[in-house]
């Protein structure tokens, strides 16, 4: 700056006004170019930072999917075990087994009364939405597939957990609590396991067993389809990371 000031002063002192104007214009152009270069560098640095943050989000999204796959596999295993147990309970029921034997399959720990809450693991996706950082994802395909996947995930979680509450807890579970097996007390005040169910009681119990099995079959089908969708979404993210 001291050099520029010296040159300008010398031109004015020598009376070379036109030269001064040309020099001043050149100086302004240099300043503008410097500002543009600085702005471009800042933009480049900001973009590089955004791309680094984007890659972090993509990796975190992929890691969330890895955990989601484990959750889905656990749910499939759980629902499959309930289908097998329902078949066992139905076979016991149809063969006329004692009611206390049938009871062990229907109530208590690890039986048909038990159900599993399905968890939608989406902390990174929720952070993208709440922070407004979804704009950092530059690949439109990734954005589109991500929205579709999480809509599917939310749907399956809602359906499975609603069925758990409304059908397993409130219908199957409540029926068990209301003595669907028809137990009574003998004259000594002990549970009488020798009583036989009436025709309407047998029909109700058969319906409950079929319903319970079908619920787990439907849950398993939904989870298997979601597992496939999760694998597809994971592949999309892997491509974006590379």
N, C-alpha and C positions, 0 to 999 in steps of 0.2 A: 504494500500500500504506500509506503514512503517513496518508493521508486516511481510509482504512478503519479503521486502528487508532485514530485520534482519535475517530471516530464511535462505535466500539464502547466505548471508554473512557468517553465522555460518557454513553452509555445506561446503563452499569453504575453510574456515579457517581450518576446521577439515580434509580436504583432501578427503572428501566423494564426489567425482566427479559424480559417477553413481547416488547416491542419489540426487545430485543437478540436474542432467539431468531429472530424473523422476519427481522431484518436479517442474522443469521449464515447462516440458510438461503438467503436471497437471494444472499449473497456466495458461498456454496458452488455454487449454481446457475450463477452467472456464471462461476466458475472452471471448472465442468464444461463449460459451453457453449464457453468459450475453448479448453479442451483438445480438444473435439470438432471445433471449427473448424480447429485446428492439425493434428489428425489427418487431417481431410478435405483440407486443403491439401497435406499431405505425400503422401497417397494420389493426389491429382490430379497432383502433380509426378512421382511415381513412374510413374503410368500414362502421362503425357505422354512421359516418358523411354523407357518400354517401347515406345510406339507409334513413336517416332523410331527406335529400334533395329530394330523390326520392319520399318519401311520400308527401312532400310539393307539388311537381310537380303533382302528381296524384290527390291530392285534388283540386289544381288549375284547372287542366284539367276538373275535374268533375264540378266545379263551372262554368267554361266556357260553359259547355254543358247545365247547368240549364238556363243560360241566352240565349243560342242558342235556347232552346225549346220555350222560350217566344217570341223570334224573329220570329220563324217559325209559332207559333200560331197567331201572329199579321199579318203575311203575308197571312196565310190561311183565316183569317177573312176579310182582305182587298180584296183578290181575289174573295171570295164568294160574297161579296157585289157587286163587279163589274159584276159577272155573273147574279145576280138578276136584277141589273140596266140595263144590256144589254137586258135581257128578257123584261123588262118594256119598253125600247126604241123600241124594235122590235114590241111589241104589239101595241104601240102607232103609229108606222110607218105603220103597216099593216092595222090599223083601219082608217087610213087617218086623223089623228089628225092634228091640225094646226102646221105649221112648227115652230112657236115660242115656242109652248109647247114642241115639240121634241128637240128644241135647248137647253132647260134647262137641259135635260138629258145627253146631249153630251158635252157641253162646260162649262167652269167655275169650281168653287171649288166643290170637292166631286162628280164629275161625271165621265163619261167614258174616258175623256181626261186625268184624273189624274191616275198616276201609282205609285207604291211603290218600292223603291230600296231595294233589298234583301242584308242583311249584313251577312258576314261570320265572326263569333266571334271566333277568334283563337289566342289570344295573347300568351297564354302559349305554344301552339304547335309551333308557330313561334319562340319563345324564345328557345325552345328545339333544333330546327334546327339550328338557327343562332349561338348559344353558343356551339354547339357540345355536349350538355348534354343529347342527346338522348341515349347515351351509359349508362347513369345512370339507365335507365329502364331495369330491369333484366328479367322481364317476356316477353318472345318472343311473346306470344299471344297478350299481351297488345300492344306491338310495332306494330305487324302486323295489328291488328284491328284499331289502331290509324291511321296508314297510309291510310288504306282503307277508313276510315270514312272521313278524311280530304280531300282525293281525291274526294269523293262523294260530300262533302260540297262545295268544289271549283267548281266542275262541275255544280251543281245546281245554285250556285250564278252567274256563268258565263252565263248560259243559260237564266235565268230569267232576268238578267240585260241587256243582249244583246237583248232579245226580247223587253224589255222596250224601249231601244234606237231605234232599227231598225224598229220595227213594230208599237209600240204605238206612240212614238214621231214622227218618220219620215214618217210613212204611215197614221195611223189613225189621229194623231194630225195635220199633214200637210194638210191632206184632209179637215179637219174641217176649217183650216185657209184659204184654197182655196175655201171656200164657197160651200162645198158639199151639203148644204141644198138649194142651189140655190136662196138665197135671192137677191132681187133687190130693187131699189128705185122707188117710185112713182113720179108723176109729182111735188109733193110738196117737194121732196127731203127726204121723210121719208122712213123707211124700209117698203117694201110692203110684208106683211105676207100672202097675198091672192093668191100669185102665186102658180102654181102647178108644180111639178117636171116632167121632161120628162121621157120617159121610160128608157133611158140610165142612167139618174141621179138616178132614183129609184133603178135600178139594182146595181149601184155603191154603193149607200148608204146601201142597204141590205147586200152587200158583206162586207162592212166595219163593220157593226154591228155584223155579224156572225164571222168575223175574231176577233174582239175585245172580244167577248164572249169566243171564243175558246182559245185565249191566256190566259185568266184568268183561264179557266178550266184546261189547261195544267200546269200552274203555281201551281194551287192548288193540282193537282195530284202529282207533283214533291215534293211539300212541305210535303204532307202527307206521302209519302214514306221516305223522309228525316227525318221526325219526328220519324217514327218507327226505323230508323237506329240510330238516336240520343239516343233513349231510350235503344237500345241494347248496344251501346257504353258506356252509363252511367252505365249500369249493369256490364259490364266488368271492369270498373274502380272501382266500389264499391267493387267487389270481390278482386281486387288487393289491395285496401286500407285495407280491413279487414285482 
